[in-house]
Amino acid sequence: MIQFIPFIDWLAALTSITLLIVLWRAADIGQLEAAVLGAWFATAAGVQVFSDSFLATRVALALQTVLAVYLIIRWRMSG
């Protein structure tokens, strides 16, 4: 299957990791929350990379997108 935009699946992951770093450096999230959100990110990214199942990668992409949206809202509310 040809993708319309190559690597679009990684946009949510890039957004998530960038916002995690920004919020961590700005001290807007605590250590426990950063650990939970980091584990969420690592788990979803790991499934996206290492899973052979189409369904598993789509669920991981959905989780990564939810995380990115949460972090965007969190960032906008803190600024």
Summary of the structure (lengths in Angstrom):
residues: 79
radius of gyration: 13.3
end to end distance: 40.9
largest distance: 42.5
contacts: 201
relative contact order: 0.18
helix: 80%
strand: 0%
